[in-house]
Amino acid sequence: QPMRDQKGEVQYFIGVQLDGSQHVEPLHNSIPEDKATESAKLVKETAGNVDEAVRELPDANSKPEDLWRNHSKVVHAKPHRKDSPSWKAIQKVLDSGEPIGLKHFKPIKPLGSGDTGSVHLVELCGTGQYFAMKAMDKSIMLNRNKVHRA
């Protein structure tokens, strides 16, 4: 099954093999029709599952800046959280016309770390509102093909 990128170009093929030797009938030296049909169905399902999983990976032709674009989109409050003090504090910074950035946060303490980065408790400066902030090294994320997990 060919895997194509967003431009429609084939990047690689997915192949699934099934060992049919355990299903061969000694007298006919062939696989019974019902087993062949069942196995073909299993192979198609497996290829479909692999296809679905691989689609979550980034396009091989993407530039590094394109890979991060999905993580730089404007975020809107969920309806049930739009009036929360933390969202109002963020909105106040955004309403000043300045994009929110690291300089707006004061680190308080580390909370934990994993294979893709570390998490810190931070305060939005001067507001008393606390947030968890994930810190990642972009070059490591790119080299380890983990941008889709950021």
C-alpha positions, 0 to 999 in steps of 0.5 A, a space after each residue: 500500500 503506497 503512503 503519500 505525502 501532502 503533495 500526493 508523492 509516494 514516500 514509501 510502501 506499507 507491506 504486511 506479510 502473513 505466514 501461511 505455512 501453518 494453514 497449508 493442507 498437505 494433500 493439496 499443497 495449498 491454503 484453503 479458500 476460507 483461510 486465504 480470505 480470512 488472512 487477506 482480510 487480516 492483512 488489509 486491516 493491519 495495513 489500514 492500522 499502520 496507515 492510520 498510525 503513520 499519518 500522525 507522523 510529520 510529512 518527510 518533505 516539511 521544513 522544520 518551521 512548518 513542523 512547528 506551525 501547528 503548535 503556534 496557532 492562536 488558542 481560544 478559551 473553551 466556553 466553560 473556562 472563558 470567564 476564569 481568572 487565569 484566562 482573563 489574565 492571559 487575555 489582558 496580556 493579549 489585549 495589549 497587542 503584544 504576543 504572549 511569550 516567555 518574558 511574561 512568565 516567572 518560573 516557580 519550580 520544576 514539576 517533572 520531566 519526560 522524554 520530550 521535555 520538562 514541565 515547570 510551574 510558572 506565574 504569569 507576571 504580576 497576576 498571581 495566576 499559575 500555569 504549567 509550562 512545558 519546556 522542550 528543545 526544538 532541535 532534539 524534538 526534530 532529531 528524534 522525530 517527536 514534534 507530533 508529540 509536542 
